[in-house]
Amino acid sequence: MAVQLHAPTRFQATKTLPLPSLLAPNGNNVGLKGPADRFALKSSFFSPSLHLLIASYNQNQSLASAAPRFSMRAATKQAYICRDCGYIYNDRKPFDKLPDNYFCPVCGAPKRRFREYMPAVTKNVNDKDVRKARKAQFQKDEAIGRALPIAVVVGIVVLAGLYFYINNSFPG
């Protein structure tokens, strides 16, 4: 009893189609639904990468044609606040496009006294009481900012004095 092994003499490339996954959504899988959102992420685990590339290319083409348009004016609109009185400039014309001789309509401060203002701007933002409260908050913040370096220097002097007192009081 002889066992014969047959070695192939040449390599034959056969074209094999990948077996479709049982979990991949297709027309035959009634129990599995496709994503309700067409923008949902797709996993390469459930489908071959070629299908993902074709699907994403088709979606990108359809998205590009239906993309919402944003105007630069709405995207770059920024509020500026007067540091002297608390007036907030939030008009249609961008603050950068205003002439250099622009003055605050409330206190007459020059344009250089305005700074960017980040919080959301409401309709009654320039009422007298709201401006006064905002100005008081600015003065409080600036007072803390001015006092902080002085407090740091005083603290360092106190620590240095304590160090020399302890070294001279208790000789080692």
N, CA, C and O of each residue as an XYZ file, in Angstrom:
688
protein
N       0.835     -1.144      0.000
C       0.000      0.000      0.000
C       0.896      1.227      0.000
O       1.565      1.522      0.990
N       0.902      1.899     -1.059
C       1.756      3.067     -1.224
C       0.885      4.304     -1.314
O      -0.131      4.331     -2.008
N       1.317      5.337     -0.585
C       0.605      6.600     -0.613
C       1.299      7.488     -1.618
O       2.509      7.705     -1.548
N       0.555      7.976     -2.512
C       1.142      8.845     -3.530
C       0.705     10.281     -3.281
O      -0.479     10.569     -3.111
N       1.672     11.162     -3.265
C       1.392     12.593     -3.136
C       1.612     13.226     -4.488
O       2.614     12.979     -5.159
N       0.665     14.041     -4.870
C       0.761     14.704     -6.164
C       1.096     16.173     -5.895
O       0.284     16.886     -5.307
N       2.246     16.626     -6.303
C       2.645     18.024     -6.140
C       2.201     18.805     -7.359
O       2.439     18.364     -8.484
N       1.571     19.938     -7.176
C       1.155     20.730     -8.335
C       2.374     21.275     -9.060
O       3.346     21.701     -8.435
N       2.312     21.257    -10.345
C       3.436     21.728    -11.147
C       3.340     23.202    -11.464
O       4.360     23.827    -11.752
N       2.168     23.777    -11.424
C       2.021     25.203    -11.666
C       0.918     25.765    -10.762
O       0.011     25.047    -10.340
N       1.018     27.040    -10.486
C       0.058     27.704     -9.610
C      -1.130     28.171    -10.439
O      -0.968     28.860    -11.447
N      -2.300     27.797    -10.012
C      -3.506     28.231    -10.711
C      -4.273     29.181     -9.804
O      -4.656     28.815     -8.693
N      -4.494     30.386    -10.273
C      -5.257     31.362     -9.502
C      -6.730     31.163     -9.815
O      -7.159     31.224    -10.967
N      -7.460     30.932     -8.795
C      -8.904     30.766     -8.973
C      -9.591     31.969     -8.370
O      -9.192     32.457     -7.313
N     -10.584     32.430     -9.016
C     -11.341     33.577     -8.538
C     -12.440     33.057     -7.630
O     -13.364     32.375     -8.074
N     -12.326     33.389     -6.357
C     -13.344     32.962     -5.407
C     -14.071     34.201     -4.920
O     -13.451     35.223     -4.624
N     -15.328     34.109     -4.842
C     -16.146     35.198     -4.337
C     -16.268     35.049     -2.829
O     -16.465     33.938     -2.336
N     -16.156     36.145     -2.090
C     -16.301     36.024     -0.646
C     -17.742     35.662     -0.304
O     -18.692     36.112     -0.945
N     -17.867     34.850      0.707
C     -19.194     34.466      1.152
C     -19.838     35.650      1.854
O     -19.211     36.294      2.694
N     -21.073     35.937      1.515
C     -21.721     37.062      2.196
C     -21.980     36.699      3.650
O     -22.318     35.561      3.977
N     -21.815     37.685      4.505
C     -22.036     37.470      5.928
C     -23.521     37.277      6.185
O     -24.367     37.883      5.528
N     -23.816     36.430      7.143
C     -25.216     36.215      7.487
C     -25.799     37.409      8.230
O     -27.015     37.601      8.258
N     -24.922     38.210      8.831
C     -25.395     39.363      9.582
C     -25.483     40.623      8.744
O     -26.064     41.618      9.178
N     -24.917     40.594      7.554
C     -24.929     41.786      6.712
C     -26.345     42.039      6.201
O     -27.019     41.119      5.740
N     -26.791     43.294      6.286
C     -28.147     43.575      5.806
C     -28.212     43.528      4.286
O     -27.459     44.221      3.601
N     -29.099     42.724      3.776
C     -29.369     42.690      2.342
C     -30.846     42.351      2.155
O     -31.586     42.264      3.134
N     -31.269     42.166      0.949
C     -32.685     41.930      0.679
C     -33.197     40.620      1.259
O     -34.395     40.488      1.511
N     -32.311     39.644      1.478
C     -32.757     38.354      1.979
C     -32.924     38.337      3.492
O     -33.669     37.510      4.018
N     -32.247     39.232      4.199
C     -32.320     39.250      5.655
C     -33.521     40.090      6.062
O     -33.436     41.317      6.123
N     -34.603     39.451      6.330
C     -35.811     40.183      6.674
C     -35.734     40.681      8.103
O     -36.256     41.752      8.414
N     -35.090     39.921      8.980
C     -35.038     40.286     10.389
C     -34.109     41.434     10.688
O     -34.302     42.128     11.686
N     -33.096     41.665      9.851
C     -32.137     42.724     10.113
C     -32.480     43.946      9.278
O     -32.739     43.847      8.079
N     -32.478     45.085      9.927
C     -32.790     46.328      9.229
C     -31.516     47.110      8.991
O     -30.557     47.003      9.756
N     -31.509     47.880      7.950
C     -30.407     48.784      7.686
C     -30.514     49.975      8.629
O     -31.547     50.153      9.274
N     -29.477     50.788      8.724
C     -29.542     51.936      9.625
C     -30.595     52.931      9.148
O     -30.730     53.196      7.954
N     -31.337     53.474     10.115
C     -32.360     54.454      9.772
C     -31.724     55.765      9.323
O     -32.272     56.480      8.484
N     -30.578     56.065      9.885
C     -29.868     57.284      9.541
C     -28.830     56.971      8.474
O     -27.978     56.105      8.676
N     -28.886     57.651      7.363
C     -27.949     57.344      6.292
C     -26.552     57.849      6.615
O     -25.586     57.488      5.943
N     -26.444     58.689      7.651
C     -25.144     59.185      8.056
C     -24.512     58.311      9.130
O     -23.424     58.621      9.616
N     -25.173     57.233      9.502
C     -24.646     56.355     10.539
C     -23.349     55.718     10.062
O     -23.148     55.488      8.870
N     -22.491     55.444     11.006
C     -21.218     54.817     10.661
C     -21.452     53.384     10.227
O     -22.344     52.707     10.738
N     -20.653     52.930      9.293
C     -20.758     51.562      8.819
C     -19.509     50.818      9.235
O     -18.404     51.358      9.191
N     -19.691     49.602      9.630
C     -18.574     48.793     10.086
C     -18.050     47.944      8.944
O     -18.827     47.401      8.159
N     -16.729     47.829      8.849
C     -16.145     46.975      7.829
C     -16.233     45.507      8.244
O     -15.890     44.621      7.463
N     -16.686     45.251      9.453
C     -16.839     43.876      9.916
C     -17.963     43.169      9.178
O     -17.890     41.965      8.934
N     -19.004     43.916      8.822
C     -20.174     43.305      8.210
C     -20.174     43.357      6.691
O     -20.976     42.666      6.062
N     -19.316     44.141      6.091
C     -19.344     44.227      4.638
C     -17.931     44.406      4.107
O     -17.062     44.932      4.803
N     -17.701     43.969      2.873
C     -16.364     44.146      2.292
C     -16.034     45.621      2.139
O     -16.927     46.459      2.020
N     -14.742     45.931      2.143
C     -14.324     47.328      2.104
C     -14.695     47.998      0.785
O     -14.902     49.211      0.755
N     -14.782     47.245     -0.295
C     -15.138     47.838     -1.577
C     -16.545     48.432     -1.515
O     -16.786     49.520     -2.039
N     -17.468     47.720     -0.878
C     -18.830     48.239     -0.766
C     -18.866     49.485      0.111
O     -19.657     50.393     -0.147
N     -18.035     49.546      1.130
C     -17.995     50.740      1.969
C     -17.485     51.942      1.180
O     -18.007     53.048      1.316
N     -16.467     51.719      0.357
C     -15.931     52.827     -0.424
C     -16.948     53.331     -1.435
O     -17.100     54.540     -1.611
N     -17.627     52.440     -2.085
C     -18.631     52.847     -3.083
C     -19.777     53.567     -2.398
O     -20.252     54.587     -2.897
N     -20.233     53.049     -1.252
C     -21.350     53.674     -0.551
C     -20.958     55.054     -0.030
O     -21.740     55.999     -0.142
N     -19.753     55.183      0.540
C     -19.354     56.483      1.061
C     -19.142     57.486     -0.075
O     -19.425     58.672      0.097
N     -18.652     57.034     -1.229
C     -18.472     57.933     -2.363
C     -19.822     58.447     -2.849
O     -19.973     59.636     -3.129
N     -20.805     57.550     -2.948
C     -22.137     57.974     -3.383
C     -22.769     58.918     -2.377
O     -23.426     59.885     -2.763
N     -22.581     58.651     -1.093
C     -23.153     59.534     -0.081
C     -22.484     60.896     -0.113
O     -23.155     61.916      0.042
N     -21.162     60.930     -0.314
C     -20.467     62.212     -0.370
C     -20.958     63.054     -1.537
O     -21.078     64.273     -1.413
N     -21.243     62.420     -2.669
C     -21.752     63.173     -3.803
C     -23.142     63.726     -3.507
O     -23.442     64.867     -3.855
N     -23.990     62.925     -2.867
C     -25.341     63.410     -2.580
C     -25.308     64.462     -1.483
O     -26.126     65.382     -1.491
N     -24.374     64.347     -0.532
C     -24.287     65.328      0.540
C     -23.758     66.660      0.019
O     -24.192     67.722      0.464
N     -22.837     66.603     -0.908
C     -22.256     67.840     -1.418
C     -23.298     68.677     -2.142
O     -23.257     69.906     -2.092
N     -24.223     68.019     -2.809
C     -25.224     68.786     -3.532
C     -26.296     69.336     -2.610
O     -26.916     70.350     -2.930
N     -26.534     68.684     -1.458
C     -27.587     69.122     -0.560
C     -27.036     69.774      0.699
O     -27.779     69.939      1.667
N     -25.772     70.146      0.723
C     -25.169     70.726      1.918
C     -25.757     72.111      2.170
O     -25.947     72.884      1.231
N     -26.047     72.428      3.434
C     -26.557     73.764      3.738
C     -25.459     74.796      3.536
O     -24.274     74.497      3.685
N     -25.854     75.979      3.204
C     -24.888     77.034      2.940
C     -24.864     77.998      4.114
O     -25.902     78.421      4.624
N     -23.661     78.328      4.521
C     -23.483     79.245      5.624
C     -22.818     80.504      5.086
O     -21.883     80.438      4.288
N     -23.303     81.622      5.526
C     -22.667     82.852      5.089
C     -21.572     83.212      6.076
O     -21.672     82.913      7.266
N     -20.548     83.844      5.586
C     -19.425     84.226      6.435
C     -19.849     85.281      7.453
O     -19.264     85.358      8.533
N     -20.818     86.065      7.144
C     -21.239     87.121      8.046
C     -21.797     86.543      9.334
O     -21.499     87.040     10.420
N     -22.606     85.492      9.222
C     -23.193     84.894     10.414
C     -22.152     84.113     11.201
O     -22.234     84.043     12.427
N     -21.179     83.527     10.521
C     -20.194     82.692     11.198
C     -19.159     83.528     11.940
O     -18.627     83.076     12.954
N     -18.858     84.733     11.465
C     -17.806     85.528     12.075
C     -18.359     86.640     12.959
O     -17.585     87.479     13.421
N     -19.635     86.680     13.209
C     -20.210     87.749     14.014
C     -19.744     87.593     15.451
O     -19.882     86.526     16.048
N     -19.191     88.665     16.000
C     -18.634     88.640     17.341
C     -19.091     89.878     18.080
O     -19.125     90.969     17.510
N     -19.440     89.721     19.330
C     -19.830     90.857     20.151
C     -18.595     91.441     20.819
O     -17.670     90.712     21.177
N     -18.583     92.757     20.984
C     -17.495     93.463     21.652
C     -18.082     94.298     22.766
O     -19.184     94.831     22.636
N     -17.343     94.417     23.871
C     -17.847     95.133     25.035
C     -16.924     96.293     25.369
O     -15.701     96.172     25.299
N     -17.524     97.412     25.730
C     -16.768     98.582     26.155
C     -16.311     98.337     27.588
O     -17.127     98.007     28.449
N     -15.038     98.491     27.848
C     -14.505     98.209     29.182
C     -14.772     99.344     30.149
O     -14.600     99.180     31.357
N     -15.188    100.486     29.642
C     -15.451    101.615     30.529
C     -16.872    101.618     31.070
O     -17.084    101.898     32.249
N     -17.854    101.308     30.219
C     -19.243    101.415     30.667
C     -20.025    100.104     30.552
O     -21.117    100.011     31.112
N     -19.515     99.092     29.854
C     -20.212     97.812     29.735
C     -21.132     97.720     28.533
O     -21.878     96.748     28.408
N     -21.101     98.715     27.634
C     -21.926     98.668     26.430
C     -21.436     97.553     25.516
O     -20.231     97.385     25.325
N     -22.374     96.787     24.948
C     -22.006     95.691     24.055
C     -22.354     96.069     22.625
O     -23.504     96.372     22.309
N     -21.337     96.047     21.762
C     -21.548     96.291     20.336
C     -21.856     94.952     19.684
O     -21.039     94.032     19.699
N     -23.057     94.862     19.108
C     -23.487     93.613     18.474
C     -24.334     93.939     17.247
O     -25.414     93.376     17.069
N     -23.851     94.840     16.406
C     -24.606     95.237     15.221
C     -24.232     94.371     14.031
O     -23.359     93.508     14.120
N     -24.915     94.622     12.905
C     -24.668     93.834     11.696
C     -23.276     94.057     11.128
O     -22.643     93.117     10.647
N     -22.804     95.274     11.178
C     -21.486     95.582     10.629
C     -20.418     95.028     11.575
O     -20.442     95.318     12.771
N     -19.483     94.234     11.051
C     -18.430     93.679     11.916
C     -17.613     94.786     12.580
O     -17.368     95.840     11.995
N     -17.205     94.518     13.803
C     -16.480     95.519     14.577
C     -15.159     95.896     13.912
O     -14.725     97.045     13.993
N     -14.526     94.932     13.257
C     -13.248     95.204     12.594
C     -13.402     96.162     11.422
O     -12.453     96.854     11.055
N     -14.588     96.205     10.835
C     -14.827     97.077      9.676
C     -15.188     98.500     10.090
O     -15.280     99.378      9.232
N     -15.396     98.749     11.384
C     -15.717    100.097     11.845
C     -14.495    101.001     11.695
O     -13.366    100.521     11.791
N     -14.695    102.284     11.465
C     -13.541    103.193     11.339
C     -12.814    103.323     12.678
O     -13.383    103.044     13.734
N     -11.569    103.743     12.623
C     -10.769    103.879     13.844
C     -11.284    104.993     14.750
O     -10.979    105.005     15.943
N     -12.048    105.915     14.210
C     -12.572    106.999     15.037
C     -13.948    106.654     15.642
O     -14.673    107.554     16.066
N     -14.308    105.370     15.684
C     -15.574    104.946     16.300
C     -15.482    105.164     17.814
O     -14.463    104.867     18.436
N     -16.556    105.683     18.386
C     -16.624    105.902     19.823
C     -17.828    105.192     20.394
O     -18.825    104.991     19.701
N     -17.741    104.808     21.662
C     -18.853    104.165     22.356
C     -20.024    105.148     22.407
O     -19.836    106.301     22.798
N     -21.224    104.717     22.021
C     -22.359    105.644     22.030
C     -22.819    106.025     23.437
O     -23.561    106.995     23.585
N     -22.409    105.306     24.459
C     -22.849    105.601     25.823
C     -21.864    106.520     26.539
O     -22.255    107.556     27.076
N     -20.569    106.136     26.547
C     -19.599    106.894     27.339
C     -18.577    107.641     26.490
O     -17.824    108.457     27.022
N     -18.531    107.384     25.183
C     -17.600    108.085     24.308
C     -16.199    107.504     24.316
O     -15.265    108.167     23.862
N     -16.020    106.300     24.811
C     -14.684    105.669     24.838
C     -14.260    105.327     23.419
O     -15.099    104.976     22.590
N     -12.959    105.426     23.127
C     -12.490    105.098     21.770
C     -12.585    103.600     21.482
O     -12.825    102.793     22.379
N     -12.394    103.256     20.237
C     -12.531    101.870     19.780
C     -11.554    100.936     20.478
O     -11.868     99.761     20.670
N     -10.393    101.418     20.858
C      -9.389    100.551     21.482
C      -9.797    100.075     22.885
O      -9.181     99.155     23.424
N     -10.820    100.688     23.477
C     -11.288    100.273     24.799
C     -12.275     99.106     24.729
O     -12.727     98.620     25.766
N     -12.615     98.653     23.521
C     -13.529     97.520     23.358
C     -12.736     96.219     23.335
O     -11.636     96.159     22.785
N     -13.307     95.174     23.941
C     -12.716     93.838     23.943
C     -13.761     92.843     23.487
O     -14.959     93.118     23.549
N     -13.301     91.670     23.022
C     -14.244     90.620     22.601
C     -15.072     90.170     23.790
O     -14.587     90.108     24.919
N     -16.336     89.856     23.513
C     -17.260     89.439     24.556
C     -17.807     88.066     24.192
O     -18.470     87.918     23.165
N     -17.540     87.065     25.016
C     -17.878     85.686     24.687
C     -19.291     85.234     25.067
O     -19.899     84.499     24.289
N     -19.852     85.632     26.222
C     -21.181     85.093     26.578
C     -22.251     85.448     25.552
O     -22.099     86.377     24.759
N     -23.323     84.690     25.591
C     -24.426     84.917     24.653
C     -25.030     86.303     24.886
O     -25.148     86.759     26.023
N     -25.402     86.953     23.803
C     -25.946     88.304     23.869
C     -27.460     88.221     23.744
O     -27.982     87.589     22.826
N     -28.163     88.865     24.676
C     -29.629     88.879     24.654
C     -30.112     90.227     24.157
O     -29.316     91.114     23.847
N     -31.431     90.368     24.084
C     -31.986     91.610     23.540
C     -31.792     92.797     24.474
O     -31.489     93.900     24.019
N     -31.962     92.583     25.776
C     -31.883     93.719     26.705
C     -30.481     93.882     27.278
O     -30.323     94.335     28.412
N     -29.481     93.523     26.518
C     -28.108     93.520     27.003
C     -27.575     94.932     27.255
O     -26.657     95.098     28.059
N     -28.117     95.938     26.601
C     -27.620     97.299     26.760
C     -28.541     98.175     27.596
O     -28.445     99.400     27.535
N     -29.426     97.571     28.370
C     -30.237     98.349     29.304
C     -29.335     98.945     30.382
O     -28.262     98.415     30.671
N     -29.777    100.038     30.965
C     -28.947    100.768     31.913
C     -28.570     99.912     33.128
O     -27.405     99.888     33.524
N     -29.537     99.214     33.717
C     -29.256     98.411     34.910
C     -28.315     97.243     34.603
O     -27.435     96.919     35.401
N     -28.504     96.623     33.454
C     -27.650     95.499     33.063
C     -26.229     95.983     32.827
O     -25.274     95.314     33.221
N     -26.077     97.140     32.185
C     -24.741     97.695     31.945
C     -24.039     98.041     33.250
O     -22.840     97.802     33.396
N     -24.789     98.608     34.205
C     -24.185     98.971     35.491
C     -23.712     97.731     36.245
O     -22.637     97.740     36.846
N     -24.503     96.675     36.215
C     -24.097     95.441     36.891
C     -22.865     94.837     36.229
O     -21.970     94.335     36.909
N     -22.824     94.887     34.907
C     -21.676     94.352     34.179
C     -20.420     95.190     34.451
O     -19.323     94.646     34.576
N     -20.586     96.516     34.542
C     -19.450     97.387     34.832
C     -18.914     97.118     36.237
O     -17.700     97.101     36.441
N     -19.797     96.910     37.197
C     -19.358     96.601     38.559
C     -18.583     95.278     38.581
O     -17.583     95.156     39.288
N     -19.038     94.306     37.819
C     -18.337     93.024     37.750
C     -16.954     93.204     37.122
O     -15.984     92.605     37.588
N     -16.851     94.022     36.069
C     -15.553     94.283     35.441
C     -14.593     94.956     36.422
O     -13.420     94.590     36.498
N     -15.097     95.949     37.177
C     -14.237     96.644     38.123
C     -13.757     95.693     39.212
O     -12.612     95.779     39.656
N     -14.626     94.793     39.637
C     -14.243     93.809     40.650
C     -13.170     92.864     40.107
O     -12.193     92.563     40.793
N     -13.361     92.400     38.868
C     -12.379     91.508     38.251
C     -11.035     92.205     38.048
O      -9.984     91.605     38.274
N     -11.064     93.473     37.622
C      -9.822     94.212     37.421
C      -9.127     94.478     38.740
O      -7.897     94.468     38.796
N      -9.893     94.721     39.820
C      -9.289     94.958     41.131
C      -8.579     93.697     41.617
O      -7.491     93.774     42.188
N      -9.188     92.550     41.394
C      -8.544     91.286     41.771
C      -7.287     91.086     40.938
O      -6.262     90.645     41.456
N      -7.357     91.404     39.667
C      -6.199     91.255     38.790
C      -5.054     92.179     39.171
O      -3.888     91.822     39.000
N      -5.370     93.362     39.684
C      -4.322     94.293     40.113
C      -3.741     93.893     41.458
O      -2.549     94.085     41.697
N      -4.563     93.339     42.338
C      -4.120     92.993     43.691
C      -3.347     91.681     43.730
O      -2.558     91.469     44.650
N      -3.545     90.816     42.783
C      -2.907     89.501     42.811
C      -1.378     89.583     42.788
O      -0.750     88.918     43.612
N      -0.745     90.346     41.911
C       0.728     90.422     41.956
C       1.248     90.983     43.278
O       2.285     90.542     43.774
N       0.539     91.947     43.845
C       0.947     92.519     45.126
C       0.862     91.450     46.217
O       1.756     91.343     47.056
N      -0.202     90.670     46.203
C      -0.362     89.605     47.196
C       0.724     88.545     47.067
O       1.188     88.018     48.078
N       1.131     88.228     45.866
C       2.196     87.246     45.649
C       3.511     87.776     46.210
O       4.236     87.032     46.870
N       3.833     89.038     45.963
C       5.083     89.628     46.462
C       5.064     89.665     47.986
O       6.065     89.318     48.614
N       3.960     90.074     48.596
C       3.852     90.111     50.061
C       4.020     88.703     50.626
O       4.704     88.533     51.636
N       3.426     87.704     50.014
C       3.569     86.323     50.481
C       5.006     85.848     50.422
O       5.459     85.168     51.343
N       5.734     86.182     49.377
C       7.142     85.785     49.258
C       7.975     86.471     50.338
O       8.845     85.837     50.936
N       7.724     87.756     50.598
C       8.461     88.478     51.636
C       8.188     87.863     53.002
O       9.115     87.705     53.796
N       6.934     87.512     53.295
C       6.587     86.893     54.578
C       7.286     85.542     54.718
O       7.813     85.243     55.790
N       7.308     84.726     53.680
C       7.988     83.428     53.744
C       9.496     83.593     53.941
O      10.111     82.847     54.703
N      10.087     84.572     53.254
C      11.523     84.818     53.424
C      11.820     85.270     54.858
O      12.794     84.819     55.460
N      10.982     86.162     55.407
C      11.167     86.611     56.798
C      11.012     85.460     57.779
O      11.780     85.370     58.737
N      10.060     84.595     57.572
C       9.860     83.430     58.433
C      11.060     82.497     58.367
O      11.474     81.946     59.386
N      11.618     82.317     57.185
C      12.791     81.456     57.005
C      13.984     81.991     57.814
O      14.640     81.243     58.537
N      14.253     83.311     57.677
C      15.382     83.893     58.398
C      15.132     83.887     59.904
O      16.075     83.681     60.668
N      13.910     84.102     60.351
C      13.593     84.073     61.780
C      13.847     82.683     62.363
O      14.453     82.558     63.428
N      13.388     81.643     61.675
C      13.574     80.279     62.184
C      15.053     79.905     62.179
O      15.517     79.266     63.123
N      15.805     80.280     61.153
C      17.234     79.953     61.097
C      18.042     80.669     62.176
O      19.012     80.108     62.687
N      17.664     81.894     62.533
C      18.406     82.641     63.548
C      17.962     82.299     64.966
O      18.757     82.418     65.899
N      16.715     81.880     65.150
C      16.194     81.565     66.478
C      16.681     80.225     66.985
O      16.956     80.081     68.176
N      16.789     79.270     66.135
C      17.172     77.916     66.529
C      18.488     77.543     65.851
O      18.473     76.939     64.779
N      19.614     77.888     66.450
C      20.894     77.542     65.815
C      21.080     76.025     65.810
O      20.713     75.333     66.759
N      21.638     75.546     64.755
C      21.696     74.112     64.530
C      22.917     73.483     64.925
O      23.063     72.270     64.776
